[in-house]
Amino acid sequence: ASAGNHAQGVALSPRRLGTRATIFMPLSTPGMKQQSVRRLGGESVDIRLVGDSYDEASSEARKLSRDKNMPYIHAYDDLLVMAGQGTIADEIAMSGQGPFDVLFLQIGGGGLAASIATWFKHVSPSTKIIGVEGENQASMAAAVKAGKPVALDYVDVFCDGTAVKQVGELTYPICREVIDEFMTVSNDEVSAAIEVLWSSSRVIPEPSGAMGLAAALKRKAELQGKKVVTILCGSNMDFHQLGNIARAAGVGSATERFMRFHIGERPGELLRLLESGLSGLNIVDFQYGKTHRTDSWPILGVSGQSGELETLPARLDKAGIGFEDVTSSPDVNFRVIPFHSNLITHPYFIQLEFAERKGALHDFLQSVKGSANICYFNYQYTGERVGRALIGFEFPTEADRSAFIEGMSSGHWQFRAFQEIPESVLKRVVG
């Protein structure tokens, strides 16, 4: 049984040896891992997708092993498998880059960490070894605390290659003995590490593969002048996960924050917010829907240097702008935008394109200042050169609405292009 990586190694073996293997993986195993197992094993493997977790797949694999008297090859709690994983330590030694001061090792079931750490303790005892687990995945730290392997009540699967509910009976005592310290990293920190690897080396590891680097980046301040080694132990990135990782990377690197502001529900207030509270920062997300006649609570994602974001609260206080930090709040992550259409008069909704640069949103709002009141705004940075937003405007009279439409078509306002949403779509939006 495997979450995907171990399965690929097992799949190749029967094909080379002229025998067969049955491989169990969770139903949620990323498509890329499933494809790799099929490609490596060919007709020599029987792939069975069972359950929603590694532990459920493992249970079914053990049952088949007992019923059919077939050997069971554990993904991590097997000395021979661990010996194979430990050859990574030989590769590190042969790189000629040592000796190393600190080694970061990600931990799932503990096989890779136990084997590499054992090698380092014998060959380079001065190297500090730090075991890295994901938040809500820290089964090894839980085992060390309890004095034995224990099952976690909940296991996060963002880093799916290390999503193990309970560590091995063999790996636990080894890791307890040879690993000097255990620490955790968040999903956002892992995403930031993936972005660093992409920016520096054009490498995209899977989340579990980047956990070691995420830990090193988290400890960056105390690692100055030290020689550090981390392991990239998986590249099975599901394409559809990239968008989520890109969005989380800014939060993980402390260069993005999401703020919920309290401002008046009247024309020009958003422009004042940008000019008085957020000038110089990039707007990477905008979520707003009108829910009150006199007050509004827009949510804006802003990016900048960590120092700029640290001083942002004081800056907002000075400008007299009410706010709260809603970074990583569930409603923000899922883009829940409350909107009371019964408060809207003479609506006009458009898809707007503008140059994706700092200040572009400010320039557009400055153009339409005094012509309309924004009642809806949905924008998210995508990395393109062009930003795209769905924006709703409201007007006191139909004549004001018509004048605004004429102004949008004049070519004098600051935006790249716009398209009025169809009447059928508008009816679905405002009822």
PANURO-16142 format. One record per residue (C-alpha): residue number from 0; residue in one letter; z, y, x. Coordinates in steps of 0.25 Angstrom, whole numbers, plus 2048, in hexadecimal, padded with zeros to 3 digits. Each point is the difference from the previous one (the first is absolute). Layout:
N
> NUM,a,Z,Y,X .
...
END
This chain:
431
> 0,a,800,800,800 .
> 1,s,7FD,80E,805 .
> 2,a,7FF,80F,7FB .
> 3,g,7F3,7FF,807 .
> 4,n,801,802,80F .
> 5,h,805,7F2,804 .
> 6,a,7F6,7FA,7F6 .
> 7,q,7F5,805,809 .
> 8,g,805,7F9,80C .
> 9,v,803,7F3,7F8 .
> 10,a,7F2,801,7FA .
> 11,l,7F9,800,80D .
> 12,s,807,7F3,805 .
> 13,p,7FB,7F6,7F7 .
> 14,r,7F2,805,801 .
> 15,r,801,7FE,80F .
> 16,l,807,7F3,800 .
> 17,g,7F8,7F9,7F5 .
> 18,t,80B,7FF,7F5 .
> 19,r,804,807,7F4 .
> 20,a,80B,80A,7FC .
> 21,t,805,805,7F3 .
> 22,i,805,80E,800 .
> 23,f,809,807,7F6 .
> 24,m,800,80F,7FF .
> 25,p,805,80A,7F5 .
> 26,l,7F7,804,7F5 .
> 27,s,802,80F,805 .
> 28,t,7FB,7FC,80E .
> 29,p,7F6,80C,804 .
> 30,g,7F1,7FC,7FE .
> 31,m,7FD,802,80F .
> 32,k,80A,7F6,804 .
> 33,q,7FB,7F6,7F6 .
> 34,q,7F2,802,805 .
> 35,s,804,7FE,80E .
> 36,v,807,7F3,7FD .
> 37,r,7F3,7FB,7F9 .
> 38,r,7F7,804,80C .
> 39,l,809,7FA,80B .
> 40,g,803,7F3,7F8 .
> 41,g,7F3,7FE,7F9 .
> 42,e,7FF,7F2,7F9 .
> 43,s,80C,7FB,808 .
> 44,v,80B,808,7F8 .
> 45,d,804,7FF,7F1 .
> 46,i,805,80E,7FC .
> 47,r,80A,801,7F5 .
> 48,l,805,80D,7FB .
> 49,v,80E,7FE,7F9 .
> 50,g,80B,80A,7FC .
> 51,d,803,80E,803 .
> 52,s,807,7FF,80D .
> 53,y,800,7F8,80D .
> 54,d,80C,7F9,7FC .
> 55,e,7FA,7FB,7F3 .
> 56,a,7F3,7FB,808 .
> 57,s,809,7FA,80A .
> 58,s,808,7F8,7F6 .
> 59,e,7F3,7FA,7FA .
> 60,a,7FB,7FD,80E .
> 61,r,80D,7F8,803 .
> 62,k,7FF,7F9,7F3 .
> 63,l,7F2,7FB,804 .
> 64,s,805,7FC,80D .
> 65,r,80B,7F7,7FB .
> 66,d,7F7,7FA,7F5 .
> 67,k,7F4,7FD,809 .
> 68,n,808,7FD,80D .
> 69,m,7F8,80C,807 .
> 70,p,806,808,80C .
> 71,y,805,80D,7FC .
> 72,i,7FC,80C,80A .
> 73,h,80A,80B,7FD .
> 74,a,7FB,80E,802 .
> 75,y,80C,804,809 .
> 76,d,80B,7F6,800 .
> 77,d,7F9,7F6,809 .
> 78,l,802,7FF,80F .
> 79,l,7F2,7FD,804 .
> 80,v,7FB,80C,7F7 .
> 81,m,80A,808,807 .
> 82,a,7FB,7FC,80D .
> 83,g,7F2,804,7FD .
> 84,q,805,80E,7FB .
> 85,g,808,801,80D .
> 86,t,7F3,800,808 .
> 87,i,7FF,80F,7FC .
> 88,a,80B,802,80A .
> 89,d,7F7,7FA,80B .
> 90,e,7F5,809,7FC .
> 91,i,809,80C,801 .
> 92,a,805,7FC,80E .
> 93,m,7F1,7FD,805 .
> 94,s,7FD,80F,7FB .
> 95,g,806,804,80D .
> 96,q,806,80C,7F9 .
> 97,g,80F,7FC,801 .
> 98,p,80C,800,802 .
> 99,f,803,806,7F2 .
> 100,d,80D,807,7FC .
> 101,v,7FF,7FE,7F1 .
> 102,l,7F9,7F5,7F8 .
> 103,f,7FE,802,7F1 .
> 104,l,7FD,7F3,7F8 .
> 105,q,7FD,7FF,7F1 .
> 106,i,808,7F5,7F9 .
> 107,g,7FC,7F8,7F3 .
> 108,g,805,7F2,801 .
> 109,g,803,802,80F .
> 110,g,7F7,7F7,807 .
> 111,l,7F8,80A,808 .
> 112,a,80C,809,803 .
> 113,a,809,7F4,804 .
> 114,s,7F5,7FA,80A .
> 115,i,7FC,80D,806 .
> 116,a,80E,805,802 .
> 117,t,805,7F3,806 .
> 118,w,7F5,801,80B .
> 119,f,804,80F,803 .
> 120,k,80F,7FC,801 .
> 121,h,7FD,7F6,80A .
> 122,v,7F5,807,808 .
> 123,s,804,80F,7FE .
> 124,p,80F,800,7FC .
> 125,s,801,80F,802 .
> 126,t,7F6,803,7F4 .
> 127,k,807,804,7F3 .
> 128,i,7FA,7F8,7F5 .
> 129,i,800,807,7F2 .
> 130,g,7FD,7F8,7F4 .
> 131,v,7F9,808,7F5 .
> 132,e,800,7FC,7F1 .
> 133,g,7FA,808,7F4 .
> 134,e,80A,806,7F6 .
> 135,n,803,7F6,7F5 .
> 136,q,7FB,7F5,80A .
> 137,a,80C,800,809 .
> 138,s,803,7F1,7FF .
> 139,m,803,7FE,80F .
> 140,a,80A,80B,800 .
> 141,a,806,7FB,7F3 .
> 142,a,801,7F2,807 .
> 143,v,807,806,80C .
> 144,k,80A,807,7F7 .
> 145,a,803,7F4,7F8 .
> 146,g,800,7F6,80C .
> 147,k,7F5,7F7,7FA .
> 148,p,7F3,802,7F9 .
> 149,v,801,806,7F2 .
> 150,a,7F6,802,7F5 .
> 151,l,7FD,80F,7FD .
> 152,d,800,803,7F1 .
> 153,y,7F4,809,801 .
> 154,v,7F4,800,80B .
> 155,d,7F7,80C,801 .
> 156,v,7F1,7FB,803 .
> 157,f,7FA,80D,805 .
> 158,c,800,7F9,80E .
> 159,d,7FC,7F3,7FA .
> 160,g,800,7F8,80D .
> 161,t,80F,802,802 .
> 162,a,804,7FE,7F2 .
> 163,v,809,7F5,801 .
> 164,k,80C,7FE,7F7 .
> 165,q,808,7F7,80A .
> 166,v,7FF,7FE,80F .
> 167,g,7FF,7F3,806 .
> 168,e,80B,7F6,804 .
> 169,l,7FA,800,80E .
> 170,t,7FC,80E,802 .
> 171,y,80D,806,7FB .
> 172,p,809,7FB,80C .
> 173,i,7F6,804,80A .
> 174,c,7FE,80E,7FB .
> 175,r,80F,802,7FF .
> 176,e,801,7FC,80E .
> 177,v,7F5,807,807 .
> 178,i,7FD,80D,7F8 .
> 179,d,809,80B,804 .
> 180,e,7FE,809,7F3 .
> 181,f,7FA,800,7F2 .
> 182,m,7FA,80C,7F9 .
> 183,t,7F7,802,7F4 .
> 184,v,7F4,809,7FD .
> 185,s,7FB,805,7F3 .
> 186,n,7F2,7FE,7FA .
> 187,d,7FD,80E,802 .
> 188,e,804,7FF,80F .
> 189,v,7F7,7F4,801 .
> 190,s,7F4,807,7FA .
> 191,a,802,80C,80A .
> 192,a,800,7F6,80B .
> 193,i,7F3,7FA,7FB .
> 194,e,7FA,80F,800 .
> 195,v,804,802,80E .
> 196,l,7F9,7F3,804 .
> 197,w,7F4,804,7F9 .
> 198,s,800,80E,805 .
> 199,s,802,7FC,80F .
> 200,s,7F9,7F3,801 .
> 201,r,7F8,7FE,7F3 .
> 202,v,808,7F3,7FD .
> 203,i,805,7FD,7F2 .
> 204,p,80B,7F5,800 .
> 205,e,806,7FA,7F4 .
> 206,p,80D,806,7FC .
> 207,s,808,7F5,806 .
> 208,g,7F8,801,80D .
> 209,a,804,80F,801 .
> 210,m,80F,7FF,7FE .
> 211,g,804,7FF,80F .
> 212,l,7F8,80D,803 .
> 213,a,807,806,7F3 .
> 214,a,80E,7FD,806 .
> 215,a,7FC,806,80E .
> 216,l,7FB,80D,7F9 .
> 217,k,80D,801,7F8 .
> 218,r,807,7FF,80D .
> 219,k,7F7,809,808 .
> 220,a,80A,80A,804 .
> 221,e,809,7F6,807 .
> 222,l,7F4,7F9,807 .
> 223,q,7FC,80B,808 .
> 224,g,7FD,7FC,80F .
> 225,k,801,7F1,7FC .
> 226,k,7F5,7F5,800 .
> 227,v,7FF,7FA,7F2 .
> 228,v,7F8,7F4,7FB .
> 229,t,7FD,7FD,7F1 .
> 230,i,7F8,7F5,7FA .
> 231,l,7F4,801,7F7 .
> 232,c,801,7F3,7FA .
> 233,g,7F6,800,7F4 .
> 234,s,7F3,807,7FC .
> 235,n,7FE,7FB,7F2 .
> 236,m,800,80D,7F9 .
> 237,d,7FB,7FF,7F1 .
> 238,f,7F6,80C,7FE .
> 239,h,806,804,7F3 .
> 240,q,80D,802,807 .
> 241,l,7FB,80B,809 .
> 242,g,801,80B,7F6 .
> 243,n,80F,7FE,7FD .
> 244,i,802,7FF,80F .
> 245,a,7F9,80D,802 .
> 246,r,808,807,7F6 .
> 247,a,80D,7FB,805 .
> 248,a,7FD,803,80F .
> 249,g,803,80F,7FF .
> 250,v,80E,7FE,7FA .
> 251,g,803,7F5,80A .
> 252,s,7FD,80A,80B .
> 253,a,808,80B,7FA .
> 254,t,7F3,809,7FF .
> 255,e,7FF,7FF,7F1 .
> 256,r,80A,804,7F5 .
> 257,f,7FF,800,7F1 .
> 258,m,807,80B,7F9 .
> 259,r,803,803,7F1 .
> 260,f,800,80F,7FD .
> 261,h,806,808,7F5 .
> 262,i,7F7,80C,7FD .
> 263,g,7FC,808,7F3 .
> 264,e,7F5,7FC,7F7 .
> 265,r,7F7,80C,801 .
> 266,p,7F4,804,807 .
> 267,g,801,802,80F .
> 268,e,80D,7F8,803 .
> 269,l,7F9,7F5,807 .
> 270,l,7F9,80A,809 .
> 271,r,80E,807,803 .
> 272,l,805,7F2,803 .
> 273,l,7F5,7FE,80B .
> 274,e,801,80E,806 .
> 275,s,810,801,800 .
> 276,g,804,7F2,802 .
> 277,l,7F5,7F7,806 .
> 278,s,7F7,809,808 .
> 279,g,7FB,7FA,80D .
> 280,l,802,7F1,7FA .
> 281,n,7F6,7F7,7FC .
> 282,i,800,7FC,7F1 .
> 283,v,7FD,7F1,800 .
> 284,d,804,7FD,7F1 .
> 285,f,802,808,7F4 .
> 286,q,805,7FA,7F3 .
> 287,y,803,809,7F4 .
> 288,g,7FF,7FF,7F1 .
> 289,k,805,80B,7F6 .
> 290,t,80D,7FB,7F9 .
> 291,h,807,80D,7FC .
> 292,r,7FC,80E,7FB .
> 293,t,808,808,80A .
> 294,d,803,7F7,80C .
> 295,s,7F7,7F7,809 .
> 296,w,804,7F5,80A .
> 297,p,7F4,7FD,809 .
> 298,i,801,7F6,80B .
> 299,l,7F9,803,80D .
> 300,g,7FE,7F7,80C .
> 301,v,800,809,80D .
> 302,s,7FD,7FC,80E .
> 303,g,803,807,80D .
> 304,q,808,7FE,80D .
> 305,s,80D,7FA,7FE .
> 306,g,807,80D,805 .
> 307,e,7F8,808,7F5 .
> 308,l,805,7F6,7F5 .
> 309,e,80F,800,805 .
> 310,t,800,80F,7FE .
> 311,l,7F9,800,7F3 .
> 312,p,80C,7FF,7F7 .
> 313,a,806,80D,806 .
> 314,r,7F2,807,7FE .
> 315,l,800,7FC,7F2 .
> 316,d,80E,805,7FD .
> 317,k,7FD,80D,807 .
> 318,a,7F4,801,7F6 .
> 319,g,808,7FD,7F4 .
> 320,i,7F9,7F4,7FC .
> 321,g,807,7F4,7FA .
> 322,f,7FD,7F2,806 .
> 323,e,804,7F2,802 .
> 324,d,7FB,7F6,80A .
> 325,v,7F9,7F5,7F9 .
> 326,t,7FA,7F8,80C .
> 327,s,7FE,7F2,7FC .
> 328,s,805,802,7F2 .
> 329,p,7FA,7F5,7F7 .
> 330,d,7F9,809,7F6 .
> 331,v,7FA,808,80C .
> 332,n,7FB,7F3,806 .
> 333,f,7FA,7FB,7F3 .
> 334,r,7FB,80E,7FD .
> 335,v,806,801,7F3 .
> 336,i,7FC,80E,7FB .
> 337,p,807,804,7F3 .
> 338,f,7F7,809,7F7 .
> 339,h,803,805,7F2 .
> 340,s,7F2,803,7FA .
> 341,n,806,807,7F4 .
> 342,l,804,80C,809 .
> 343,i,7F2,802,804 .
> 344,t,7F7,80B,7FA .
> 345,h,7F1,800,802 .
> 346,p,7FF,7F6,80B .
> 347,y,7F5,7FF,80B .
> 348,f,801,7F4,809 .
> 349,i,7F7,7FF,80D .
> 350,q,7FE,7F7,80C .
> 351,l,801,80A,80C .
> 352,e,7FA,7FE,80E .
> 353,f,805,808,80B .
> 354,a,800,800,80F .
> 355,e,80B,7F7,805 .
> 356,r,807,80B,809 .
> 357,k,80D,807,801 .
> 358,g,800,80C,7F6 .
> 359,a,7F5,7FB,7F8 .
> 360,l,809,7FE,7F3 .
> 361,h,806,80E,802 .
> 362,d,7F2,806,801 .
> 363,f,7FC,7F9,7F3 .
> 364,l,80C,805,7F9 .
> 365,q,7FE,80E,805 .
> 366,s,7F2,800,7FB .
> 367,v,804,7FC,7F1 .
> 368,k,80D,808,801 .
> 369,g,802,808,7F2 .
> 370,s,7F4,7F8,7FA .
> 371,a,808,7F3,7FB .
> 372,n,80D,7F9,800 .
> 373,i,800,7F2,807 .
> 374,c,806,7F5,7F6 .
> 375,y,7FC,7F4,808 .
> 376,f,7FD,7FD,80F .
> 377,n,7FE,7F2,806 .
> 378,y,7FB,800,80F .
> 379,q,803,7F6,80B .
> 380,y,7FB,801,80E .
> 381,t,7F6,7F5,804 .
> 382,g,7FC,803,80E .
> 383,e,7F2,805,7FC .
> 384,r,7FA,80E,804 .
> 385,v,800,803,7F1 .
> 386,g,80C,801,7F7 .
> 387,r,7FF,7FC,7F2 .
> 388,a,80A,803,7F4 .
> 389,l,800,7FF,7F1 .
> 390,i,805,80E,7FB .
> 391,g,803,805,7F2 .
> 392,f,801,80E,7FC .
> 393,e,804,807,7F3 .
> 394,f,7FD,80D,7FA .
> 395,p,806,809,7F5 .
> 396,t,7F3,801,7F9 .
> 397,e,7F2,7FA,800 .
> 398,a,7FA,80C,805 .
> 399,d,809,7FF,80D .
> 400,r,7FB,7F2,801 .
> 401,s,7F2,804,7FF .
> 402,a,802,80B,80B .
> 403,f,806,7F6,809 .
> 404,i,7F5,7F6,7FF .
> 405,e,7F6,80C,803 .
> 406,g,808,803,80C .
> 407,m,800,7F2,805 .
> 408,s,7F1,800,7FF .
> 409,s,7FE,80D,807 .
> 410,g,801,7FB,80E .
> 411,h,80A,80A,805 .
> 412,w,80D,7F8,7FF .
> 413,q,805,7F8,80C .
> 414,f,7FC,7F1,7FE .
> 415,r,7F5,7F6,803 .
> 416,a,7FC,7FB,7F3 .
> 417,f,806,7FD,7F2 .
> 418,q,7FC,7F7,7F4 .
> 419,e,805,802,7F2 .
> 420,i,806,7F3,7FB .
> 421,p,7F9,7FA,7F3 .
> 422,e,805,804,7F3 .
> 423,s,804,7F1,7FD .
> 424,v,808,800,80D .
> 425,l,807,80D,7FC .
> 426,k,804,7FA,7F2 .
> 427,r,807,7F4,807 .
> 428,v,807,80A,809 .
> 429,v,805,80A,7F6 .
> 430,g,7FF,7F8,7F3 .
END
